[in-house]
Amino acid sequence: MFGLVDCNNFFASCERVFDPSLTGKPVVVLSNNDGCVIARSQEAKDLGIPMGEAAFKIKELIREGRVTVFSSNYALYGDMSNRVMATLSSFVPEIEVYSIDEAFLHLEGIVDLVAFGKEIVRVTTRHTGIPVSLGIAPTKTLAKMANHFAKKHPGYERVCIIDTEEKRLKALQLTPVGEVWGVGRKHRKMLEYHSIHTAYDLAQRSRSWVRRQMTVVGERMWMELQGIPSVSDEQDAEKKQICTSRSFGRPVREFTILMEAVANFAASCSRKLRRQQSYARVVIVTVSTSWFKSEEAQYYQSHAINLTIPTHDTAEIIGYCRTALEKIYKKGYDYKRAGVIVADLIPESSLQLDLFDKKDREKQKRLSQAIDAITKKNGTDKIKVAVQGDGILWAGKREFISRRYTTNLSEIIEVKTRP
Protein backbone atom coordinates (compact mmCIF):
# COMPACT_ATOMS: atom_id res chain seq x y z
CA MET A 1 0.00 0.00 0.00
CA PHE A 2 1.02 3.59 -0.67
CA GLY A 3 0.30 6.66 1.42
CA LEU A 4 0.22 10.18 0.01
CA VAL A 5 0.73 12.88 2.64
CA ASP A 6 -0.23 16.38 1.54
CA CYS A 7 0.20 19.55 3.60
CA ASN A 8 -3.07 21.48 3.68
CA ASN A 9 -2.81 24.99 2.16
CA PHE A 10 0.92 24.69 2.77
CA PHE A 11 2.26 28.21 2.20
CA ALA A 12 -0.60 29.79 4.14
CA SER A 13 -0.18 27.21 6.91
CA CYS A 14 3.55 28.05 7.21
CA GLU A 15 2.66 31.69 7.84
CA ARG A 16 0.08 30.69 10.45
CA VAL A 17 2.58 28.60 12.43
CA PHE A 18 4.35 31.79 13.48
CA ASP A 19 1.26 33.98 13.75
CA PRO A 20 -1.54 31.96 15.38
CA SER A 21 -3.81 35.03 15.26
CA LEU A 22 -4.29 34.22 11.57
CA THR A 23 -6.01 30.93 12.36
CA GLY A 24 -9.54 30.98 10.97
CA LYS A 25 -8.86 34.11 8.90
CA PRO A 26 -8.41 34.46 5.11
CA VAL A 27 -4.72 34.29 4.13
CA VAL A 28 -3.20 34.44 0.65
CA VAL A 29 0.38 34.15 -0.58
CA LEU A 30 1.54 35.94 -3.72
CA SER A 31 3.88 34.78 -6.46
CA ASN A 32 7.32 36.17 -7.16
CA ASN A 33 7.17 39.91 -7.74
CA ASP A 34 3.83 39.94 -5.85
CA GLY A 35 2.09 39.28 -9.13
CA CYS A 36 -0.75 36.86 -8.41
CA VAL A 37 -2.22 34.53 -5.80
CA ILE A 38 -0.45 31.15 -5.59
CA ALA A 39 -1.75 29.90 -2.23
CA ARG A 40 -4.94 30.40 -0.24
CA SER A 41 -6.26 29.35 3.11
CA GLN A 42 -9.67 27.71 3.07
CA GLU A 43 -11.19 30.96 4.35
CA ALA A 44 -9.70 32.84 1.38
CA LYS A 45 -11.15 30.24 -0.97
CA ASP A 46 -14.53 30.72 0.69
CA LEU A 47 -14.25 34.45 -0.06
CA GLY A 48 -14.16 33.54 -3.73
CA ILE A 49 -10.51 34.43 -4.35
CA PRO A 50 -9.43 32.18 -7.25
CA MET A 51 -6.01 30.65 -7.69
CA GLY A 52 -3.90 32.83 -9.98
CA GLU A 53 -5.91 35.97 -9.26
CA ALA A 54 -3.91 39.13 -10.00
CA ALA A 55 -2.85 40.85 -6.77
CA PHE A 56 -4.24 44.23 -7.81
CA LYS A 57 -7.72 42.71 -8.05
CA ILE A 58 -7.80 41.96 -4.31
CA LYS A 59 -6.34 45.30 -3.16
CA GLU A 60 -9.70 46.37 -1.78
CA LEU A 61 -9.97 43.21 0.33
CA ILE A 62 -6.46 43.83 1.66
CA ARG A 63 -7.15 47.51 2.38
CA GLU A 64 -10.33 46.64 4.27
CA GLY A 65 -8.47 44.05 6.33
CA ARG A 66 -10.66 41.21 5.09
CA VAL A 67 -7.66 39.18 3.92
CA THR A 68 -4.04 38.98 5.07
CA VAL A 69 -1.48 38.84 2.28
CA PHE A 70 2.13 37.60 2.21
CA SER A 71 4.87 37.67 -0.37
CA SER A 72 6.42 34.29 -1.13
CA ASN A 73 8.95 33.34 1.55
CA TYR A 74 10.64 30.29 0.04
CA ALA A 75 13.37 30.16 2.69
CA LEU A 76 10.68 29.62 5.32
CA TYR A 77 8.57 27.26 3.21
CA GLY A 78 11.55 25.14 2.20
CA ASP A 79 12.70 24.70 5.78
CA MET A 80 9.20 23.88 7.02
CA SER A 81 8.92 21.32 4.22
CA ASN A 82 12.17 19.70 5.39
CA ARG A 83 10.74 19.46 8.91
CA VAL A 84 7.58 17.79 7.63
CA MET A 85 9.57 15.29 5.55
CA ALA A 86 11.93 14.52 8.42
CA THR A 87 8.95 13.76 10.66
CA LEU A 88 7.39 11.49 8.03
CA SER A 89 10.71 9.68 7.61
CA SER A 90 10.57 8.66 11.26
CA PHE A 91 7.49 6.54 10.56
CA VAL A 92 8.54 4.52 7.52
CA PRO A 93 11.86 3.31 6.07
CA GLU A 94 11.02 4.55 2.56
CA ILE A 95 9.64 7.96 1.60
CA GLU A 96 9.48 9.67 -1.81
CA VAL A 97 9.32 13.46 -1.64
CA TYR A 98 7.06 14.34 -4.57
CA SER A 99 6.91 18.12 -4.11
CA ILE A 100 7.50 20.76 -1.45
CA ASP A 101 4.25 19.77 0.30
CA GLU A 102 3.67 16.14 -0.77
CA ALA A 103 5.35 12.81 -0.14
CA PHE A 104 4.58 9.17 -0.87
CA LEU A 105 5.06 6.66 1.95
CA HIS A 106 5.59 2.93 1.41
CA LEU A 107 3.31 1.19 3.92
CA GLU A 108 4.01 -2.47 3.27
CA GLY A 109 3.58 -4.64 6.34
CA ILE A 110 1.43 -2.21 8.33
CA VAL A 111 -1.42 -4.18 9.89
CA ASP A 112 -3.68 -1.44 11.27
CA LEU A 113 -3.54 1.22 8.55
CA VAL A 114 -6.27 3.35 10.14
CA ALA A 115 -4.51 3.71 13.50
CA PHE A 116 -1.11 4.12 11.86
CA GLY A 117 -2.40 6.74 9.43
CA LYS A 118 -4.06 8.77 12.18
CA GLU A 119 -0.84 8.67 14.21
CA ILE A 120 1.13 10.01 11.23
CA VAL A 121 -1.31 12.89 10.80
CA ARG A 122 -1.44 13.67 14.54
CA VAL A 123 2.31 13.62 15.16
CA THR A 124 3.26 15.48 11.98
CA THR A 125 0.78 18.24 12.71
CA ARG A 126 1.88 18.49 16.34
CA HIS A 127 5.62 18.50 15.59
CA THR A 128 5.54 21.00 12.73
CA GLY A 129 2.33 22.99 13.19
CA ILE A 130 1.41 22.14 9.58
CA PRO A 131 -1.95 20.32 9.17
CA VAL A 132 -1.61 17.33 6.83
CA SER A 133 -3.96 14.86 5.18
CA LEU A 134 -3.22 11.25 4.25
CA GLY A 135 -4.61 9.10 1.47
CA ILE A 136 -3.82 5.36 1.45
CA ALA A 137 -4.42 2.99 -1.48
CA PRO A 138 -2.83 0.15 -3.48
CA THR A 139 -1.42 2.56 -6.10
CA LYS A 140 -0.03 6.08 -6.08
CA THR A 141 -2.79 7.40 -8.36
CA LEU A 142 -5.48 6.01 -6.07
CA ALA A 143 -3.59 7.33 -3.02
CA LYS A 144 -3.72 10.83 -4.53
CA MET A 145 -7.44 10.34 -5.02
CA ALA A 146 -7.89 9.14 -1.43
CA ASN A 147 -5.97 12.16 -0.18
CA HIS A 148 -8.43 14.44 -1.97
CA PHE A 149 -11.31 12.85 -0.07
CA ALA A 150 -9.37 13.07 3.22
CA LYS A 151 -9.02 16.82 2.66
CA LYS A 152 -12.54 17.58 1.54
CA HIS A 153 -14.62 15.49 3.91
CA PRO A 154 -14.21 16.09 7.68
CA GLY A 155 -15.72 12.68 8.46
CA TYR A 156 -12.49 10.99 7.42
CA GLU A 157 -10.58 12.90 10.11
CA ARG A 158 -7.88 13.63 7.49
CA VAL A 159 -7.18 9.96 6.73
CA CYS A 160 -8.92 8.16 3.84
CA ILE A 161 -8.14 4.57 2.90
CA ILE A 162 -9.12 2.80 -0.31
CA ASP A 163 -8.59 -0.84 0.62
CA THR A 164 -11.54 -2.66 -0.93
CA GLU A 165 -12.94 -3.05 -4.44
CA GLU A 166 -16.13 -1.31 -3.35
CA LYS A 167 -14.21 1.74 -2.12
CA ARG A 168 -12.11 1.83 -5.29
CA LEU A 169 -15.14 1.89 -7.56
CA LYS A 170 -16.89 4.48 -5.40
CA ALA A 171 -13.82 6.73 -5.48
CA LEU A 172 -13.58 6.43 -9.26
CA GLN A 173 -17.25 7.32 -9.68
CA LEU A 174 -16.91 10.43 -7.49
CA THR A 175 -13.75 11.77 -9.13
CA PRO A 176 -14.05 14.02 -12.21
CA VAL A 177 -11.67 12.82 -14.91
CA GLY A 178 -9.90 16.19 -14.92
CA GLU A 179 -8.84 15.63 -11.30
CA VAL A 180 -7.10 12.32 -11.97
CA TRP A 181 -3.35 12.52 -11.42
CA GLY A 182 -1.76 12.74 -14.86
CA VAL A 183 -4.77 14.07 -16.80
CA GLY A 184 -3.92 17.53 -18.11
CA ARG A 185 -6.18 20.09 -19.77
CA LYS A 186 -5.60 18.75 -23.27
CA HIS A 187 -6.39 15.16 -22.31
CA ARG A 188 -9.38 16.26 -20.24
CA LYS A 189 -10.98 17.92 -23.25
CA MET A 190 -10.29 14.87 -25.40
CA LEU A 191 -11.75 12.50 -22.82
CA GLU A 192 -14.86 14.61 -22.31
CA TYR A 193 -15.34 14.67 -26.09
CA HIS A 194 -15.51 10.87 -25.88
CA SER A 195 -18.11 11.12 -23.05
CA ILE A 196 -15.57 10.23 -20.35
CA HIS A 197 -16.42 12.49 -17.41
CA THR A 198 -15.25 10.54 -14.37
CA ALA A 199 -12.31 8.35 -13.43
CA TYR A 200 -14.75 5.44 -13.49
CA ASP A 201 -15.65 6.18 -17.12
CA LEU A 202 -11.96 6.15 -18.02
CA ALA A 203 -11.34 2.90 -16.15
CA GLN A 204 -14.14 1.24 -18.16
CA ARG A 205 -12.40 1.89 -21.48
CA SER A 206 -10.12 -0.80 -22.85
CA ARG A 207 -6.41 -0.71 -22.15
CA SER A 208 -5.63 -0.58 -25.87
CA TRP A 209 -7.97 2.40 -26.38
CA VAL A 210 -6.29 4.36 -23.58
CA ARG A 211 -2.82 3.60 -24.92
CA ARG A 212 -3.85 4.66 -28.40
CA GLN A 213 -5.31 7.95 -27.19
CA MET A 214 -2.90 8.78 -24.34
CA THR A 215 0.31 6.81 -25.09
CA VAL A 216 2.10 4.60 -22.59
CA VAL A 217 1.84 7.26 -19.87
CA GLY A 218 -1.95 7.12 -20.06
CA GLU A 219 -1.80 3.34 -20.08
CA ARG A 220 0.15 3.37 -16.80
CA MET A 221 -2.43 5.72 -15.31
CA TRP A 222 -5.24 3.39 -16.44
CA MET A 223 -3.46 0.45 -14.78
CA GLU A 224 -3.16 2.44 -11.56
CA LEU A 225 -6.89 3.15 -11.61
CA GLN A 226 -7.45 -0.63 -11.80
CA GLY A 227 -5.43 -0.99 -8.59
CA ILE A 228 -2.25 -2.27 -10.30
CA PRO A 229 0.90 -0.33 -9.29
CA SER A 230 2.50 0.93 -12.49
CA VAL A 231 4.32 4.16 -11.59
CA SER A 232 7.86 3.44 -10.42
CA ASP A 233 10.00 5.59 -8.19
CA GLU A 234 12.29 6.34 -11.13
CA GLN A 235 9.37 7.58 -13.24
CA ASP A 236 8.28 9.91 -10.44
CA ALA A 237 11.76 11.32 -9.96
CA GLU A 238 12.68 11.62 -13.64
CA LYS A 239 13.30 15.21 -14.69
CA LYS A 240 14.34 16.10 -18.20
CA GLN A 241 15.22 19.66 -17.23
CA ILE A 242 15.38 22.15 -14.37
CA CYS A 243 14.33 25.77 -14.82
CA THR A 244 14.70 28.88 -12.68
CA SER A 245 12.97 31.95 -14.07
CA ARG A 246 11.84 35.23 -12.50
CA SER A 247 10.22 38.52 -13.35
CA PHE A 248 12.14 41.60 -12.23
CA GLY A 249 10.83 44.18 -9.81
CA ARG A 250 11.80 46.89 -12.29
CA PRO A 251 12.85 46.91 -15.97
CA VAL A 252 16.52 46.04 -16.55
CA ARG A 253 18.54 47.52 -19.42
CA GLU A 254 22.20 47.09 -18.46
CA PHE A 255 24.01 43.85 -19.32
CA THR A 256 25.78 43.70 -15.95
CA ILE A 257 22.52 43.80 -14.00
CA LEU A 258 20.89 41.27 -16.31
CA MET A 259 23.93 39.01 -15.92
CA GLU A 260 23.67 39.33 -12.14
CA ALA A 261 20.12 37.99 -12.25
CA VAL A 262 21.04 35.20 -14.68
CA ALA A 263 23.96 34.18 -12.44
CA ASN A 264 21.62 33.79 -9.48
CA PHE A 265 19.23 31.66 -11.54
CA ALA A 266 22.17 29.53 -12.71
CA ALA A 267 23.30 29.03 -9.11
CA SER A 268 19.81 27.89 -8.16
CA CYS A 269 19.74 25.36 -11.01
CA SER A 270 23.18 24.09 -10.03
CA ARG A 271 22.10 23.49 -6.43
CA LYS A 272 19.07 21.54 -7.63
CA LEU A 273 21.23 19.44 -9.94
CA ARG A 274 23.56 18.49 -7.11
CA ARG A 275 20.66 17.81 -4.78
CA GLN A 276 19.29 15.15 -7.13
CA GLN A 277 22.81 13.99 -8.12
CA SER A 278 22.40 14.94 -11.77
CA TYR A 279 24.60 16.57 -14.40
CA ALA A 280 23.45 18.82 -17.24
CA ARG A 281 24.56 18.49 -20.84
CA VAL A 282 22.71 21.59 -22.07
CA VAL A 283 22.45 25.11 -20.63
CA ILE A 284 19.82 27.54 -21.95
CA VAL A 285 19.40 31.24 -21.12
CA THR A 286 16.20 33.14 -21.95
CA VAL A 287 15.40 36.86 -21.76
CA SER A 288 12.24 38.79 -22.57
CA THR A 289 10.60 42.18 -22.30
CA SER A 290 7.18 42.64 -20.66
CA TRP A 291 4.45 40.71 -22.45
CA PHE A 292 1.85 43.12 -21.10
CA LYS A 293 3.30 46.36 -22.49
CA SER A 294 2.50 46.06 -26.18
CA GLU A 295 3.23 49.75 -26.72
CA GLU A 296 6.91 49.15 -25.91
CA ALA A 297 9.54 47.49 -28.11
CA GLN A 298 9.22 43.72 -27.64
CA TYR A 299 12.04 41.22 -27.60
CA TYR A 300 12.28 37.54 -26.66
CA GLN A 301 15.29 35.38 -27.28
CA SER A 302 17.04 32.29 -25.98
CA HIS A 303 20.34 30.59 -26.59
CA ALA A 304 21.38 27.02 -25.84
CA ILE A 305 24.90 25.72 -25.29
CA ASN A 306 25.70 22.02 -25.62
CA LEU A 307 28.33 21.04 -23.09
CA THR A 308 31.25 18.84 -24.07
CA ILE A 309 31.42 17.52 -20.52
CA PRO A 310 28.29 17.41 -18.32
CA THR A 311 28.48 19.47 -15.14
CA HIS A 312 26.61 20.63 -12.06
CA ASP A 313 29.27 23.07 -10.89
CA THR A 314 27.90 26.54 -10.11
CA ALA A 315 30.81 28.61 -11.41
CA GLU A 316 31.06 26.56 -14.60
CA ILE A 317 27.35 26.84 -15.38
CA ILE A 318 27.43 30.59 -14.67
CA GLY A 319 30.30 30.85 -17.17
CA TYR A 320 28.25 29.13 -19.86
CA CYS A 321 25.31 31.41 -19.03
CA ARG A 322 27.47 34.48 -19.58
CA THR A 323 28.46 33.18 -22.99
CA ALA A 324 24.80 32.53 -23.87
CA LEU A 325 23.65 35.92 -22.59
CA GLU A 326 26.32 37.72 -24.62
CA LYS A 327 24.86 36.04 -27.72
CA ILE A 328 21.31 37.27 -27.19
CA TYR A 329 21.59 40.54 -25.24
CA LYS A 330 20.61 43.66 -27.20
CA LYS A 331 20.85 47.22 -25.98
CA GLY A 332 17.82 49.47 -25.80
CA TYR A 333 15.27 47.01 -24.46
CA ASP A 334 13.55 47.02 -21.07
CA TYR A 335 14.03 43.43 -19.97
CA LYS A 336 11.36 42.25 -17.55
CA ARG A 337 12.19 38.56 -17.21
CA ALA A 338 15.06 36.11 -17.59
CA GLY A 339 15.58 32.45 -16.96
CA VAL A 340 18.09 29.60 -16.93
CA ILE A 341 17.30 26.05 -17.98
CA VAL A 342 19.62 23.09 -17.51
CA ALA A 343 18.56 20.20 -19.71
CA ASP A 344 19.48 16.77 -21.07
CA LEU A 345 20.19 15.59 -17.54
CA ILE A 346 22.04 12.42 -16.66
CA PRO A 347 22.49 10.72 -13.29
CA GLU A 348 25.88 10.80 -11.60
CA SER A 349 26.25 7.06 -12.20
CA SER A 350 26.21 7.64 -15.98
CA LEU A 351 28.86 10.37 -16.00
CA GLN A 352 31.85 9.62 -18.23
CA LEU A 353 35.01 11.69 -17.83
CA ASP A 354 37.09 12.99 -20.73
CA LEU A 355 40.80 12.20 -20.77
CA PHE A 356 41.48 15.59 -22.36
CA ASP A 357 39.45 17.57 -19.81
CA LYS A 358 41.58 20.39 -18.43
CA LYS A 359 39.51 20.89 -15.27
CA ASP A 360 40.25 19.10 -12.01
CA ARG A 361 36.78 17.57 -11.63
CA GLU A 362 37.53 15.92 -8.31
CA LYS A 363 38.65 19.21 -6.79
CA GLN A 364 35.61 20.91 -8.30
CA LYS A 365 33.36 18.28 -6.74
CA ARG A 366 34.91 18.69 -3.27
CA LEU A 367 34.48 22.45 -3.47
CA SER A 368 30.80 22.08 -4.41
CA GLN A 369 30.24 19.67 -1.52
CA ALA A 370 31.83 22.11 0.92
CA ILE A 371 29.71 25.00 -0.39
CA ASP A 372 26.54 22.90 -0.18
CA ALA A 373 27.32 21.93 3.41
CA ILE A 374 27.82 25.57 4.39
CA THR A 375 24.70 26.60 2.50
CA LYS A 376 22.60 23.94 4.19
CA LYS A 377 23.70 25.16 7.60
CA ASN A 378 23.74 28.93 7.05
CA GLY A 379 21.45 29.71 4.11
CA THR A 380 21.80 30.16 0.34
CA ASP A 381 23.00 33.77 0.56
CA LYS A 382 26.17 33.07 2.54
CA ILE A 383 28.44 31.94 -0.28
CA LYS A 384 28.13 33.34 -3.80
CA VAL A 385 30.05 33.78 -6.99
CA ALA A 386 30.93 37.49 -7.16
CA VAL A 387 28.86 38.09 -10.30
CA GLN A 388 25.68 37.19 -8.36
CA GLY A 389 25.79 40.56 -6.59
CA ASP A 390 23.13 41.58 -4.08
CA GLY A 391 20.01 41.61 -6.28
CA ILE A 392 18.99 45.14 -5.30
CA LEU A 393 18.64 46.38 -8.86
CA TRP A 394 16.57 43.50 -10.26
CA ALA A 395 14.91 41.55 -7.44
CA GLY A 396 11.14 41.31 -7.58
CA LYS A 397 8.76 43.15 -5.29
CA ARG A 398 8.21 41.55 -1.89
CA GLU A 399 6.17 44.13 -0.05
CA PHE A 400 4.50 41.63 2.27
CA ILE A 401 7.38 39.29 3.11
CA SER A 402 7.37 37.62 6.51
CA ARG A 403 10.44 36.74 8.54
CA ARG A 404 12.69 33.77 7.86
CA TYR A 405 11.88 32.52 11.34
CA THR A 406 13.68 29.18 11.09
CA THR A 407 16.72 29.94 8.94
CA ASN A 408 17.97 33.39 9.98
CA LEU A 409 18.98 34.19 13.56
CA SER A 410 18.28 37.90 13.12
CA GLU A 411 14.67 37.11 12.17
CA ILE A 412 13.69 34.49 14.75
CA ILE A 413 10.33 34.78 16.43
CA GLU A 414 10.07 37.21 19.32
CA VAL A 415 8.24 36.28 22.49
CA LYS A 416 6.94 39.10 24.67
CA THR A 417 6.23 38.51 28.34
CA ARG A 418 4.24 40.59 30.73
CA PRO A 419 5.86 41.66 34.02
N, C-alpha and C positions, 0 to 999 in steps of 0.2 A: 504494500500500500504506500501511496505517496501523500504527503501533507503539503499544502501550500499556505504559508503564513504571509499575510498581507497587513501592513501597518495602515490603520484607518486614517484617511485624510492626513498623510504623513507630515508634510511641510507645516500645515497648520497645527498639528499636534505637537511638533517640536517647539513651536513658539509658545504653546500653552504650558509646556512642562515648566518653563521658567517664568511664567506669568499666569498663575492659576486664576486670576480675576477674569481671564478671557474664557474660562469654561462656561459653556452654554451661550456664548455670544458669537455673532457672525465674524469670521476671520477669513481673509483672503491673502494669498501670497502672489506677488507679481513676478513676471519673467525678468530676464536680464534687461537692463535699461528701463525698468519699470514700465514695460510696454503693455502687457496684457495679463490677465488672470491665469495662473497655472495651477493653483491649488485653492480649495475652498473647504471650510468646515461645513458640517451638515446644515448648520444654521444659515450659512451664506447661500447654500444651495436652495434652502427653503425660501430665501428672499427672492429667488429667481435669477441670481447672478450666474450666467452660463460660463462654462469653461472656455477660455480664450477671449473673454470679453475685454475690449480695450479699456485701459485704466481710466482714460478721460471720461468714459461713459458712466463710471460709478463715483465720480468726484463729489456729486451731491450727497450720496450716501455716506461718503467719508466725512464730508464737511459737517453733516448733521450728527455724526457720531453713531450712525446706525451700523457701521461695519468698521472693523479694525484692519488696517492694511500693513503688510510688511514687504520689503524688498527681499529678493532671494538671498538667503544666507547659507551658501553651500558648505562653508566650513562647519557650521553648526549641524546642518542636516547630514553631512557625511559622517561626522563623528557619532551622532546619535544612531545612524544606521549601523555603524560598526558595533555599537553597544547592543543593539537588538540582535545582530547576527552572532555576536559572542555568547549572548544568553541562550539563543536557540541551539548553538553548538554544544552546550552543556547537556542537552537532552538526548541527542542522537549522535552516532559516530560519523554520519555522512549528511552534509548539508550542501545544497547548490544555491548560491546567491544569484537570483535571477535579475534583480534590479535593486535600486537603492532602498526600496521598501518591500521587497518580496523575496522569499526564499522557499525552495522545495526541501522537504525533509523526507528521508527514507525511513519508513516505519515498519520494516520487516521484523517480525517476531514480537510485536507488541500485542499482548492479549486483550487488554481492556482499552480500546482506542478512545472511548468516550472519556474515561477518567484521565487518561494520559493527555488527551487533547486539551481538556479543560485546565489541567495543571500547566501546560505550556503557555496557554493564554494568560492564566492568572499570574504566573511568575514573571513572564516577559513584561507584562503591563506594570507590575509592581516594581520590578528592577529598573525599568527605563522610563516609566511614565508615559510610554507610547501605547495606546490601545491597539490590539491586534486581533485579527480574525483568522480562523483556521478552517480550511476545507480539506477533507480526507477522502480519497477514492483510489481505485485500482490503477488509474492512469493520471498523468499530469494534466491533461486537458479536462478530465472530469473533476480533478482536484481544484482547478481554477473555477470551474462551474460551482462546485460545492462551496468554495470560499465566497462566491457572490451571494449565495443564499445565506451564509453565516453572517454576512454584513447587513443584508437587507431585512432580515426577519429576526426580531428580538427573541422569539421563542427558542431559537437554537442556542442562545447564550454564547454567541460568537464561535461556535464549533458545529460544523455540519459534516456529516459522514454519509457517503454513498457507498454502502457495503452490501446491497442486495440488488437483484435484477429489477425488482419493483421500484426501488428508489432511483436506479439509473434511468429507467424509462420515464419516470415522472419528471426528473430533472431535465431530460432532453425535451420533453413536451413543454416545459415552462420557460425554456431558454430561447429567445429570438436568435435566429441564425447569425445575425450580425454581431452578437455578443460572444460567439464561440471563439476561443483562442485560436488565432491563425486565419480567421476570416476577415479580410480587409474590405474597404469600401467597394472596390472593383468586383471582388468575388460576391459580395453581398447582393449587389445589383443583378449580377448574373444569376445567382441562385433564386432570388425573388422572381426573376423573369420566368424561371422554370417552376414556379409555384412552390418553392422551398422556403418556408417562412420560419421554421423552428429547427433546432438541432435534431429533433426527432425526425422531421421530414428529410433532413440530409442523411441521417443514419439509415433510412429506409431505401435510399438509392443503392444501386449496385456498386460494388467496389470498382469495377471497370469503368462505370460512368463517371465516378468521382475522379479517377485517375486521368481520364480523357479530358475532363473539364478543368481540373485543378492541379494537374501534374502529380508527381510522387509526393510532394509536400501535402497536398490535399488528401492523398490516399492515406498517409500516416495519420492525419487528423481524423479521418473516417474510422481508421482502426482504433484509435484512442477512444472515440465515441462508443465503439462496440465493447469497450472495457479491456482492450488488448494493448499493453504498453508498447509504444512504437517510436517514442521520442527519446533518443539517447542523451546522455550527459554531453557528449561531444557536439551533438546537433544544437543543443541549447547554448553552449558556450561559443560556438563558431561565430567569428566576426570577420567579415571580408575587409572591413576598413574601420578606422576610428577618425572621428571628425570633431574638431573644436572650432566653433564659429561664434562671433559676437557682433552685435551692433554697437556703434560707438555713442558715447554720450553727447558728442559734438562732431561736426564734420571734420575730417582730417585731410589736409592737402600735402603736407610735407612728407617726403620719403622716410626720413628718420623716425618720425612719430608712427607712421604706418608700419615700419619695420619693427618698432618696439612692440606693437600689438601682435604682429605675426609671430615674433619670437616667443611671446608668452603663450600663444596658442600652440606653437610647436613644442614648448616645454610640457604643456599639459598632455599632448598626444604621446610624448615620449614616456612620461610617467605611467600612462595607461598601458602602453606597450609592455613596459617592464613588469607592471603589476600582473599582467596575464601571460608573461614569459613569451612574448611574441617579438618578431622582428619585421620591419617594413621593407618592401622592395620598391615602393613607389611613394613619392612625396608630392603633394599637390597644394598649391596656394591659390586662393581665390580672393578677388576684391570686387566691390561693387559700390555704386553710388546709391542714393535713396530711391527705392522703387516707388515711393509715394509722392515724389516731387517731380512730376512730369514736365514742369516748366523749366527745370534745370537740365544742363547737359548730362546725359546718361552714359554710363560706362560699366560694363561687366566683363571680366576676363579671368581666365585661370591658366595655370601652367603646371604641367606635370614633369617630374624628373624621375627617370628610371635609375635605380641605384645599382651599381656594379656589385656591391657587397651589402646585403641587408644589415640594418642597424636599428637600435633603439636608444642610441646615445643622444642626449639632449643637445649638446654643442654641435654634434655632427648634423643632426636634423635641422637645427637652426641655420647652419651654414648652407644647406641645400635650399632652405626657404628663402634666404637672402638672394641666392642665385635666381630662383624662380620669380621672386618679387621684382628684381631688376629687369626681368624680361617683360613684365606686364604693366609696370607702373608708368603712368603718364601724368605729366604736370597739368594743372589747371582744372582738375576735377575735385569735387567735394566727396571724398570717400566716406561712406556711412557704415560699411560692413566689410569684414575680412574673415578668412577662415583658413585652416590648415587641415588637410586630410592625409593620413598615412594609410596606404592600401597595399593590396597583394601581400597579406600577412602570412608569415610562416611561423610554426612553433620553434622554440629554441632547439628541440631535438632534431629538427631538420636542417639546422644551420650548417653550411659548408664553408670553411675558410678558404681564402685564396692565398696561394704561396707567394704571390707577388704583391700582397697587400702591404702597404707601407706603415699602416697604423698598428700600434701595439694594442690589439683587441683585449687581451687579458688585463692590461693596466686600465684600459678604458672601462672594462666591466667592473673592476674593483672600485674605481672612482664613482661609478654610477650607484653601486651598492652602498657606498659610504654616504653619498648624498641622499639616497632614499631613506637610509636609517635616520639621518639627521632630520630630514623632512617629516618623517612619520612622528618623531618625538616633538619637534618644535614648530611645525607648520610649513606650508608650501612657500611662504614668502622669505624664509630665512636664508636660503642659498639660491642665487640666481646667476645666470650668465649676464654680463654687464649690459648687453644690448636690450635686455628685458626692461630696464628702467624702472620707473615707479608707477606708471600708468595714469598719472594725473591728467595728461593731455588727451587721452582717448577713452578712458574707462567709462562705462555706462553709468547712467543715473541710478543712485541707490538712496533715494530720499527717506526711505522708511526702514532702513536696515537695523536689525536688532544686534545685540552683542554676540560675540563668539564665546559664549559662556564656558564652553568645555575645552577650548583649544588655545585660549589666549589669557594669560594670567592678569593682564591689565583690564580684562573685560569680564572677569568672573562675577557671579551673582553677588549682590550686596544684601546682607541681612541686617535690618534695623531692629534694635531692641528698645523697649521702653524702660526708663529708670524705675 
